[in-house]
Amino acid sequence: MTNQAPAQIQKDITDTVNAKVASMRQDGLALPKTYSPANALKSAFFAMTNGAGGNLLEKCTKESVANSLLDMVIQGLSPAKTQCYFVPYGNQLKMTRSYFGTQAVLKRLTEVYDVWANVIYEGDEFDIEIINGRETLKNHKTSFGNRDNAIIGAYCIIETEDDAQILTTMTKKEIDASWSQAKTKNVQNKFPQEMAKRTVINRAAKAFINTSDDSDLLIEAINNTTSNEYEDTDEIKKAEIIDEIHEKANTEVLEPTPLAEKKVVADEDVEVADDLADASDPVEDVDPYA
């Protein structure tokens, strides 16, 4: 990445991240009271330089490292708590949340009191009903032995501050469709239960995240990290819009203008989309539930 000494690289990146966080705090960003950005950054640098993927500070651009760390701090995450990990795509570093991290981030949203997810296995008894137009869990009965059976779906319950429980369900076909868009595939095969939980939590969170009164900086960081896991996010959005237009009317389809990717730290020498598509470095499979 650079000929600078590792200690100087870490200091430069840390100074950049801390300066941005200080500015964001003045703009209304509130970090968890017990969260220490300094400790989280130390844990992150240790993870980046001592993982199975080698020294990521040497492989990735300083700008992408700074952006990954900034997203981590804004969301109040720490690698020491296995809430996030760092994945290289070519020379671009991306931060990804673990199952624990996704839960922790959602609990930071003002309206969310608790959030949990369960997997539905073949042989389970699972019933839902519609009450007042809202999908509601009626019954889920399982047994320990069913965990060795095939996964047939998953569901997430978000409990709000006013004691309401909002249910989101996904069939295995819907989960597979989401996984097919992911940049990494092996991790779903190795850890299907936890990845299914995280997938349905991400689906359930959409309404809360994008209608939340919380800081726009926090919401943007959450969305950025979620999109890190998927290929050609803008192209997927375009395809969804086009499909919707086809369904509603038999008219000429006009493709929307691609959404511009927002970056916290500019990297004018790198075309991010091309690098992600052409990434040649192997991606380490990390246990999202470890």
N, C-alpha and C positions, 0 to 999 in steps of 0.2 A: 504493500500500500504506500509506503514511504520509507525514506532512509532515516527517519527520526528514531531515537531510542524509544523502546516500548514505554518507559515511564513518562517520557515527554508526550507521547501520543495520547496516553490515558489522561494526562493533565490537561492537554489542549481540548480533548473531547469533553471531559468533565466540566471544564470552565465554560464551554459553549452551552452545554445542557443546563448547567446551573443558572447561567445568565438568562436563557430563554424561560426557564421555570420561574425565576424571580419576576420577569416581565409579565408572565401569564398570571401570576398571583395578584399582581396589581390590577389585572383586567378581570379578576373575579374567580380565578381557579382556586378551589379549595382542596387540599390534599387531606387524606385521613389523619386524624390527630396522632395516631401511634406510628405513622409511616415516616421512615427516615430515608430521604432520597440518597444521602451519602452512603448509607449501608447498602441500599439496593444497587447503587452504581458499583460499589466494590464487589458485590456478589456477581453482578453482570460481567464485569471484566474478568473475574476468575473463571466464570463459565465459558466465556469467549476464548480464553487462552488455554484452557485445560480440558476441553471436551474431546470426544472421539474424532471430531472433524478437524482437529488441528487448531492452530492459532488463527482465529477468524480476523483478528486485527491486521494480520499480514495479508489475508486474502481479499478483504473487503475494503471499499472506499471509506475514508474517514467520514464523509457526509452521510452515507447510509448507516454507519455505526451510530453516529450522533442522532439521526432520526429515529432509529430503533430504541435507543436509550431514552429519548425524550417521550416517545409514546408509552414506554414502560413507566416512567415517573408520573406522567399525567394520570395514568390509570391506577397509580398506587400499587404497582405489582413488584414482586421481588423473586429472582431465581432461587434465593435461599429457601423460599417456601414452596418451591416447584410450581409457582403460579405462571411462569412464562419461560420460554427458551428461545434461542436465536438460531436461525436457519439461513445459510448462504445460498443465494441463487446467482451463480456466476460470481461477480465481484460486488453484488448487492446484498446487504444483510437485512433480514426482516425479523421482527419480533412476533412470536405467536403465543397466544395464551394457552395454558393447560386447562383441563376441566375445572380445577380448583380456581384458576385465575378468572375464568369466565363467571363463575359463581360470585367471586369476590367483587368483580367489577359491577355486576348487576345490582348487588346489594348496596352499592354506593349511590344508586339512583334514588332520588327522594321518595318516590312512591312505593319502592320495593322494600318489603320487610324480610322476605326470605324467598329462596328459589331452590328447587330440587328437581331431579329427573330420574325416571326409572325406565328400564328396558322391558319390553314385552317379549316373552319367549314362547315358542311353540309348546302347547300344553297348558299355558296360563288361561285363566278365566278373566276376560277383560271386557267390561261393558261401559259404554258412555251413553249419555242422554242429552237432549237439547232442552234446556230450561231457560225460558225468557229469551230465546234466540241465541243462547250461549252454550257451547259445548261444555259438558260437566262430567266429571268422573263419577260413575255409579259404583263400580266394583273392579278391583284388580286382586285376584287371588293367584298366588304362585307357590312353587315349592323349590327347595334348594336344588334338587336334581334337575329342574328345568333350565338351570343356567348353562348346562351343557348342550341344550337344544338350540335349534336355529333361532335367530332373532327375527321376529315378525313385525316389530315396530318399537316405538319409544314415545314417551310423553313427558312433558314438563309442566310443573305447576309453579306459578308465580303468585306468592301471597303478598297482598298489598298492605299498606299501613292501616287501611280501614277493614282489614280481616277478609277481604274478598279473595277468592282463589280462582285464578284464571288458568284454564287448561289449554295446552297446545299438544296435538297428537301428530305423529308422522308414521306412515306405514314404512315397511322396509324398502319398498319401491321408491318412495319419496326420499328416504335417506340415501339410497344408492344413487339417485339422481344428483343429490347434493355432492356426494363423494366423487362422482364422475367429473365434477368441475374443479376438484382440488388439485393443487400442484403436486402434492405427495400422495401416493396411493398405498404404499406398503404399511403405513402407520394404521390405516383403517383395518387392514387384514390382521395385524398383530394385536391391536387393542380395540376390537369392534364394539365392546360394551361401552367403554368410556367415550369413544369417539361418537357413538350413537347418542349418548347423553349430551355431549357438547353440541352436536348438530341440532338437536331439538331445542336446547336452551337458546342457541343463537337464533333459531326461527321464532321462538316465543318472545325473545327480547326486542324484536324489530319495532313493535308498536310502542313499547316503553321508551326505547332509545331515541326514536325520531320524533316523539311527541313530548319528551321530557322537558321540564323547566330547568334542568341542571345546566351547568356551563357548556356552551357550545364547544369549548376546547376539549372537554372530557368526552363529549359525544363524538366529536370528530376523531379523536384518538381511538375510541372503541370501534368505530366503523372502519378506520384505517387498518387496525389489527385484524379484524374479521376478514376484510378483503384481501389481506396478505396471503391467505390460505388458498385462494381460488385463482384459476387461470382466466385472463382476459375478462375481468369483471365488467368493464364497460361494454364489451361485445355481448356478454350474457344479458346485460340490461337491455341492450338494443334488441336482441332476439326476443326477449320477453315482451317488449313493447310492440314489436312487429307482429308477434303471434296474437297479441290481444286485439290489435287493429283488424287482423284477418278474421278473428272470431266475431267482432262486432259489426263489421260492414264489409261488403265486397267492393272495396275501393282501392285505388292505387296506394301502395305503401310507400311512405316517405321515411327514410331512415333518419333517426335523430342524430344530431351532432354529438360525437363522443364527448363524454364528460372529461374535463381537464383534471389531471391528477394534481392534488395539492401536496406540496412538500414543505416541510418546516425549514430545512436547510437546502439551498439550491445546489445542484450538481450539474453544471452546464455541460460538462464534458461527457456525460453518460446519458444514453437513451435508455431509460429504465425499462420500458416495455420490451424493447428488443433484447436487452440483457436477460430479462426473466424468461422470455421465450426460448432463448438460445443457451440457457444455463447449462454448463457442462459439468460443474462440480457435483459429485454425488451428495444427496441430501441425507443427513443423519436422521434415522427414525428414532424419535424420542417418545418415551412413554408419557402420554398426556395425563396419566393418573399417578405417576411415580412420585 
